[in-house]
Structures are given as structure tokens and as C-alpha cells.
């Protein structure tokens, strides 16, 4: 299957202010370089066609130059799109709008702070094909088994199923990193558009515009989402996002 991997990068400000450092303990530029390396290396292990679509929100020249060098090492094609407007809403809209117009079999929207295992993209595509066939309808894939999903406040009914190499669980929640058929984006464009244009804005916060009322509404009511156990990509965020059963440092050190 052909995949458009649509990446957003930014080397400076985190959209979610947090007084504590990320658990990997590095600056954002170092983090993004490592995560994009892992993404490209995972893509190298995929037998199908991948096209990288890279949107950058005014990152430092140091990061931009480094990422160009990483993408140039790949057997897959890539394009670079520097954004004119700053901020999450601009990059989010650009990413989703590009996914809406994709002619690939699948789109993989990915944020710049996810560290991928070498088999991640291959296993995600295989899982998509398997579960779509089993259910007879569209499915989506979120590669990170978020510890938040096991907290009493968020725990939800789920089904555990066998994949080719691991267990998977049904999931009603994702961040903005997920894989799906681009037809899903077209069919539910109003929710993607609302998320991109109103999330993190003053009006959006006053009116409850967040993942739960937009993209996660799709996974809860319209399209079944699956998440691997254990994760195929780690969210390199803050302490509460640290998977307690995965040696993230071992994966981190393996990406060179």
C-alpha cells in the first residue's frame, strides 16, 4: 500500500506548556532530529511506496538543515513545505488539508516528538489491512499505547485482539499522530477542520474544542481505532507519558 507520511515540525515552543522537562532530557531540536531519524529508518524497512510531506513551522535553520540531510538518505521521496503562518492551527490545518487531498492508500499524520521502532510503519500497515478485512469496514491506527488510557478517569471498554507480531487493543483516543485511509479525512472533514482552526484558541477553549470533541469523536462513534500493545512509537513527552514497561533509552540509543 502507498503511504503519505505527513509530518509537522517546530524547533522551539511546545504547544502544551509544561514546567518540567521531557523525560528524555534533551532540547527540542535534538529531540526532533532523533525522532525524524527513527521515522525515516522505519520507512526504510517498509516494502511499499512512501512519500514524506514535511510541514515546518519556522524552525531554526540548524534543524531544517539536519532534517533535509536525514530525508536525503531515504529511498523514499520527500517534499519540504515551510509554513507562512506560525502556530499549531496553521500547521494542523496544513497537515489535515494535505491528508484530505491525498491519493495514497493511507495517510500517516505524525507529530515531531514520536520515537518509532524499526518495524513501526510496516506493522501499522499490516494491522490496518488485517483489521479492515476482519471488520469489513474502515479502521485507523494509533501507534502509542498511552498510559493515560489506563487511568481510572479515562479507562474505557476495549477489545484485545491478536495481530501478526503483538496484541492490539481497540482505542477511542488518539493524539494527532495516527494512520488512516484519506477517505476518512474527507468524510469527516468538518471535525478535522474544527480541530485545526479552533483547538488551542481562546474561543475553542471556551467552547470545549479539543481532541475529544473532534477527532476522537470519530474513533468513538464512526471508525474503530487500534493501538499496539506494546507501543510501536513512543511519545517523548513528559513523565506521565512515559510507558513504564518499555525501555525507551534502549530504543533512543539505537537510533544513530
C-alpha positions as a LaTeX table, in Angstrom:
\begin{tabular}{lrrr}
\hline
Residue & $x$ (\AA) & $y$ (\AA) & $z$ (\AA) \\
\hline
Unk1 & 0.00 & 0.00 & 0.00 \\
Unk2 & 1.19 & 3.52 & $-0.79$ \\
Unk3 & 1.52 & 5.80 & 2.24 \\
Unk4 & 1.77 & 9.57 & 2.54 \\
Unk5 & 3.61 & 10.35 & 5.79 \\
Unk6 & 2.63 & 13.91 & 6.72 \\
Unk7 & 4.93 & 15.37 & 9.36 \\
Unk8 & 4.80 & 18.64 & 11.28 \\
Unk9 & 7.96 & 20.06 & 12.91 \\
Unk10 & 8.80 & 23.02 & 15.13 \\
Unk11 & 12.08 & 23.51 & 16.99 \\
Unk12 & 11.09 & 25.98 & 19.66 \\
Unk13 & 7.85 & 26.19 & 21.64 \\
Unk14 & 5.83 & 23.23 & 22.91 \\
Unk15 & 2.09 & 23.81 & 22.38 \\
Unk16 & 1.34 & 22.38 & 25.83 \\
Unk17 & 3.22 & 24.43 & 28.41 \\
Unk18 & 4.83 & 22.17 & 30.99 \\
Unk19 & 7.10 & 23.28 & 33.83 \\
Unk20 & 9.04 & 20.01 & 33.79 \\
Unk21 & 11.46 & 18.88 & 31.06 \\
Unk22 & 10.67 & 16.00 & 28.74 \\
Unk23 & 11.69 & 12.67 & 30.22 \\
Unk24 & 14.42 & 12.20 & 27.59 \\
Unk25 & 16.13 & 15.33 & 28.95 \\
Unk26 & 17.18 & 16.95 & 25.66 \\
Unk27 & 16.34 & 20.19 & 23.86 \\
Unk28 & 13.59 & 20.24 & 21.22 \\
Unk29 & 15.98 & 20.35 & 18.26 \\
Unk30 & 17.86 & 17.26 & 19.43 \\
Unk31 & 14.56 & 15.52 & 20.13 \\
Unk32 & 13.10 & 16.24 & 16.68 \\
Unk33 & 16.26 & 15.08 & 14.90 \\
Unk34 & 16.23 & 11.79 & 16.78 \\
Unk35 & 12.51 & 11.22 & 16.21 \\
Unk36 & 12.65 & 12.01 & 12.49 \\
Unk37 & 15.64 & 9.70 & 12.12 \\
Unk38 & 13.59 & 6.92 & 13.70 \\
Unk39 & 10.66 & 7.66 & 11.39 \\
Unk40 & 12.82 & 7.56 & 8.27 \\
Unk41 & 14.60 & 4.41 & 9.40 \\
Unk42 & 11.24 & 2.73 & 9.98 \\
Unk43 & 10.17 & 3.77 & 6.49 \\
Unk44 & 13.31 & 2.16 & 5.04 \\
Unk45 & 12.04 & $-1.20$ & 6.31 \\
Unk46 & 8.70 & $-0.82$ & 4.52 \\
Unk47 & 8.41 & $-2.54$ & 1.14 \\
Unk48 & 5.72 & $-0.27$ & $-0.27$ \\
Unk49 & 5.92 & 3.29 & $-1.56$ \\
Unk50 & 6.14 & 6.15 & 0.92 \\
Unk51 & 6.11 & 9.87 & 0.22 \\
Unk52 & 7.11 & 12.21 & 3.05 \\
Unk53 & 5.27 & 15.53 & 3.23 \\
Unk54 & 7.09 & 17.79 & 5.69 \\
Unk55 & 5.50 & 20.95 & 7.05 \\
Unk56 & 7.75 & 23.14 & 9.18 \\
Unk57 & 6.63 & 25.94 & 11.48 \\
Unk58 & 9.55 & 28.38 & 11.45 \\
Unk59 & 12.16 & 26.07 & 12.94 \\
Unk60 & 15.81 & 27.02 & 13.31 \\
Unk61 & 17.99 & 26.68 & 10.24 \\
Unk62 & 20.02 & 24.14 & 12.21 \\
Unk63 & 17.03 & 21.82 & 12.47 \\
Unk64 & 15.88 & 22.37 & 8.89 \\
Unk65 & 19.34 & 21.58 & 7.51 \\
Unk66 & 19.63 & 18.48 & 9.69 \\
Unk67 & 16.25 & 17.12 & 8.61 \\
Unk68 & 17.00 & 17.69 & 4.92 \\
Unk69 & 20.12 & 15.55 & 5.35 \\
Unk70 & 18.08 & 12.81 & 7.05 \\
Unk71 & 15.42 & 12.73 & 4.34 \\
Unk72 & 18.08 & 12.65 & 1.61 \\
Unk73 & 19.31 & 9.32 & 2.98 \\
Unk74 & 15.93 & 7.69 & 2.39 \\
Unk75 & 14.93 & 5.56 & $-0.57$ \\
Unk76 & 11.56 & 7.34 & $-0.43$ \\
Unk77 & 10.67 & 10.75 & $-1.83$ \\
Unk78 & 10.02 & 13.84 & 0.27 \\
Unk79 & 8.91 & 17.42 & $-0.07$ \\
Unk80 & 9.51 & 20.39 & 2.21 \\
Unk81 & 6.79 & 22.95 & 2.93 \\
Unk82 & 7.79 & 25.91 & 5.13 \\
Unk83 & 4.65 & 27.49 & 6.56 \\
Unk84 & 3.92 & 31.17 & 6.17 \\
Unk85 & 1.81 & 31.49 & 9.31 \\
Unk86 & 3.02 & 30.49 & 12.75 \\
Unk87 & 1.34 & 28.28 & 15.32 \\
Unk88 & $-0.41$ & 24.97 & 15.79 \\
Unk89 & $-3.56$ & 26.00 & 13.95 \\
Unk90 & $-1.67$ & 26.81 & 10.77 \\
Unk91 & 0.38 & 23.61 & 10.76 \\
Unk92 & $-2.56$ & 21.47 & 11.87 \\
Unk93 & $-4.76$ & 22.78 & 9.08 \\
Unk94 & $-1.98$ & 22.34 & 6.50 \\
Unk95 & $-1.41$ & 18.76 & 7.63 \\
Unk96 & $-5.06$ & 17.70 & 7.63 \\
Unk97 & $-5.83$ & 19.53 & 4.40 \\
Unk98 & $-2.95$ & 17.75 & 2.67 \\
Unk99 & $-4.25$ & 14.45 & 4.00 \\
Unk100 & $-7.70$ & 15.28 & 2.64 \\
Unk101 & $-6.29$ & 15.64 & $-0.87$ \\
Unk102 & $-4.00$ & 12.59 & $-0.68$ \\
Unk103 & $-4.31$ & 9.95 & $-3.41$ \\
Unk104 & $-2.30$ & 7.40 & $-1.42$ \\
Unk105 & $-3.88$ & 4.30 & 0.11 \\
Unk106 & $-3.09$ & 5.56 & 3.59 \\
Unk107 & $-2.02$ & 8.76 & 5.29 \\
Unk108 & 0.08 & 8.80 & 8.43 \\
Unk109 & $-0.18$ & 12.08 & 10.30 \\
Unk110 & 2.77 & 12.31 & 12.68 \\
Unk111 & 3.98 & 14.83 & 15.21 \\
Unk112 & 7.67 & 15.57 & 15.68 \\
Unk113 & 8.10 & 14.03 & 19.14 \\
Unk114 & 7.33 & 10.37 & 18.41 \\
Unk115 & 10.20 & 7.87 & 18.50 \\
Unk116 & 9.49 & 4.94 & 16.16 \\
Unk117 & 10.59 & 1.35 & 16.32 \\
Unk118 & 12.18 & 0.00 & 13.12 \\
Unk119 & 9.12 & $-2.14$ & 12.33 \\
Unk120 & 6.56 & 0.56 & 13.17 \\
Unk121 & 5.29 & 1.57 & 9.73 \\
Unk122 & 5.29 & $-1.98$ & 8.38 \\
Unk123 & 3.37 & $-3.30$ & 11.37 \\
Unk124 & 0.90 & $-0.40$ & 11.27 \\
Unk125 & 0.08 & $-1.01$ & 7.61 \\
Unk126 & $-0.22$ & $-4.75$ & 8.17 \\
Unk127 & $-2.54$ & $-4.17$ & 11.10 \\
Unk128 & $-4.67$ & $-1.77$ & 9.08 \\
Unk129 & $-5.10$ & $-4.34$ & 6.30 \\
Unk130 & $-5.84$ & $-7.19$ & 8.72 \\
Unk131 & $-8.34$ & $-5.36$ & 10.91 \\
Unk132 & $-10.10$ & $-3.69$ & 7.99 \\
Unk133 & $-10.61$ & $-7.11$ & 6.42 \\
Unk134 & $-11.76$ & $-8.66$ & 9.71 \\
Unk135 & $-14.27$ & $-5.90$ & 10.47 \\
Unk136 & $-15.38$ & $-5.27$ & 6.90 \\
Unk137 & $-15.00$ & $-1.52$ & 7.27 \\
Unk138 & $-12.50$ & 1.28 & 7.73 \\
Unk139 & $-10.18$ & 1.32 & 10.73 \\
Unk140 & $-7.45$ & 3.63 & 11.99 \\
Unk141 & $-4.14$ & 3.05 & 13.77 \\
Unk142 & $-2.62$ & 5.00 & 16.68 \\
Unk143 & 0.91 & 3.67 & 17.36 \\
Unk144 & 1.26 & 4.73 & 21.02 \\
Unk145 & $-0.26$ & 2.83 & 23.95 \\
Unk146 & $-0.78$ & 5.92 & 26.09 \\
Unk147 & $-0.59$ & 5.28 & 29.88 \\
Unk148 & $-3.38$ & 7.86 & 30.29 \\
Unk149 & $-5.78$ & 5.34 & 28.76 \\
Unk150 & $-5.36$ & 3.15 & 31.85 \\
Unk151 & $-6.11$ & 5.84 & 34.44 \\
Unk152 & $-9.43$ & 5.47 & 36.30 \\
Unk153 & $-10.68$ & 8.73 & 34.78 \\
Unk154 & $-10.06$ & 7.62 & 31.19 \\
Unk155 & $-10.24$ & 3.84 & 31.16 \\
Unk156 & $-12.79$ & 2.61 & 28.66 \\
Unk157 & $-14.27$ & $-0.61$ & 27.36 \\
Unk158 & $-11.87$ & $-2.20$ & 24.91 \\
Unk159 & $-11.23$ & $-5.41$ & 22.98 \\
Unk160 & $-7.84$ & $-7.14$ & 22.84 \\
Unk161 & $-7.05$ & $-8.86$ & 19.54 \\
Unk162 & $-4.11$ & $-10.71$ & 18.01 \\
Unk163 & $-2.03$ & $-9.08$ & 15.33 \\
Unk164 & 0.82 & $-10.63$ & 13.39 \\
Unk165 & 3.53 & $-9.85$ & 15.95 \\
Unk166 & 1.75 & $-8.50$ & 19.04 \\
Unk167 & $-1.55$ & $-7.86$ & 20.73 \\
Unk168 & $-3.61$ & $-4.84$ & 19.75 \\
Unk169 & $-6.42$ & $-3.08$ & 21.59 \\
Unk170 & $-9.35$ & $-1.09$ & 20.36 \\
Unk171 & $-8.97$ & 2.53 & 21.35 \\
Unk172 & $-11.22$ & 5.58 & 21.36 \\
Unk173 & $-8.47$ & 8.14 & 21.80 \\
Unk174 & $-5.51$ & 9.36 & 19.79 \\
Unk175 & $-3.23$ & 12.34 & 19.72 \\
Unk176 & $-2.63$ & 13.97 & 16.33 \\
Unk177 & $-0.44$ & 11.03 & 15.33 \\
Unk178 & $-2.45$ & 8.34 & 13.56 \\
Unk179 & $-2.80$ & 6.39 & 10.31 \\
Unk180 & $-5.99$ & 6.08 & 8.27 \\
Unk181 & $-7.44$ & 6.00 & 4.78 \\
Unk182 & $-7.56$ & 9.58 & 3.43 \\
Unk183 & $-11.25$ & 8.99 & 2.71 \\
Unk184 & $-11.78$ & 9.24 & 6.48 \\
Unk185 & $-10.40$ & 12.77 & 6.42 \\
Unk186 & $-12.64$ & 13.69 & 3.50 \\
Unk187 & $-15.74$ & 12.11 & 5.03 \\
Unk188 & $-15.30$ & 13.78 & 8.43 \\
Unk189 & $-13.62$ & 16.95 & 7.22 \\
Unk190 & $-15.76$ & 19.23 & 9.38 \\
Unk191 & $-14.31$ & 17.69 & 12.55 \\
Unk192 & $-10.74$ & 17.85 & 11.26 \\
Unk193 & $-11.26$ & 21.44 & 10.15 \\
Unk194 & $-12.77$ & 22.45 & 13.50 \\
Unk195 & $-9.89$ & 20.82 & 15.35 \\
Unk196 & $-7.27$ & 22.52 & 13.21 \\
Unk197 & $-8.77$ & 26.00 & 13.26 \\
Unk198 & $-10.23$ & 26.21 & 16.79 \\
Unk199 & $-8.11$ & 23.93 & 19.00 \\
Unk200 & $-5.81$ & 25.87 & 21.37 \\
Unk201 & $-7.60$ & 29.14 & 20.62 \\
Unk202 & $-9.40$ & 31.25 & 23.22 \\
Unk203 & $-12.77$ & 30.63 & 21.55 \\
Unk204 & $-12.05$ & 26.93 & 21.21 \\
Unk205 & $-11.15$ & 26.53 & 24.86 \\
Unk206 & $-14.30$ & 28.37 & 25.93 \\
Unk207 & $-16.40$ & 26.04 & 23.79 \\
Unk208 & $-14.70$ & 22.74 & 24.59 \\
Unk209 & $-12.94$ & 22.25 & 21.26 \\
Unk210 & $-10.30$ & 19.56 & 21.82 \\
Unk211 & $-9.43$ & 16.04 & 20.69 \\
Unk212 & $-12.43$ & 14.51 & 22.44 \\
Unk213 & $-14.98$ & 16.65 & 20.60 \\
Unk214 & $-13.31$ & 16.42 & 17.19 \\
Unk215 & $-11.05$ & 13.61 & 16.00 \\
Unk216 & $-11.72$ & 11.33 & 18.99 \\
Unk217 & $-15.44$ & 11.62 & 18.34 \\
Unk218 & $-14.68$ & 9.79 & 15.07 \\
Unk219 & $-12.82$ & 6.96 & 16.83 \\
Unk220 & $-15.54$ & 6.61 & 19.45 \\
Unk221 & $-18.57$ & 6.57 & 17.15 \\
Unk222 & $-17.59$ & 6.19 & 13.50 \\
Unk223 & $-14.29$ & 4.37 & 12.87 \\
Unk224 & $-12.65$ & 1.67 & 15.01 \\
Unk225 & $-9.15$ & 2.60 & 16.07 \\
Unk226 & $-6.48$ & 0.09 & 17.07 \\
Unk227 & $-3.37$ & 0.62 & 19.21 \\
Unk228 & $-0.47$ & $-1.85$ & 19.57 \\
Unk229 & 0.49 & $-3.47$ & 22.88 \\
Unk230 & 3.26 & $-2.57$ & 23.45 \\
Unk231 & 3.69 & 0.69 & 21.54 \\
Unk232 & 5.25 & 0.92 & 18.10 \\
Unk233 & 6.08 & 4.60 & 18.63 \\
Unk234 & 6.78 & 6.36 & 21.92 \\
Unk235 & 5.54 & 9.84 & 22.73 \\
Unk236 & 8.67 & 11.54 & 24.03 \\
Unk237 & 6.76 & 13.91 & 26.25 \\
Unk238 & 6.60 & 14.29 & 29.99 \\
Unk239 & 6.73 & 11.91 & 32.95 \\
Unk240 & 3.07 & 10.86 & 32.81 \\
Unk241 & 3.52 & 9.86 & 29.14 \\
Unk242 & 6.40 & 7.51 & 29.94 \\
Unk243 & 5.48 & 3.90 & 29.26 \\
Unk244 & 6.54 & 2.07 & 32.44 \\
Unk245 & 7.14 & $-1.25$ & 30.66 \\
Unk246 & 9.28 & $-0.12$ & 27.71 \\
Unk247 & 12.98 & 0.68 & 27.80 \\
Unk248 & 12.80 & 3.96 & 25.91 \\
Unk249 & 16.51 & 4.61 & 26.44 \\
Unk250 & 17.44 & 1.41 & 24.62 \\
Unk251 & 15.39 & 2.49 & 21.60 \\
Unk252 & 16.72 & 6.05 & 21.82 \\
Unk253 & 20.34 & 4.89 & 21.83 \\
Unk254 & 19.73 & 2.56 & 18.88 \\
Unk255 & 18.76 & 5.45 & 16.59 \\
Unk256 & 22.01 & 6.79 & 15.13 \\
\hline
\end{tabular}
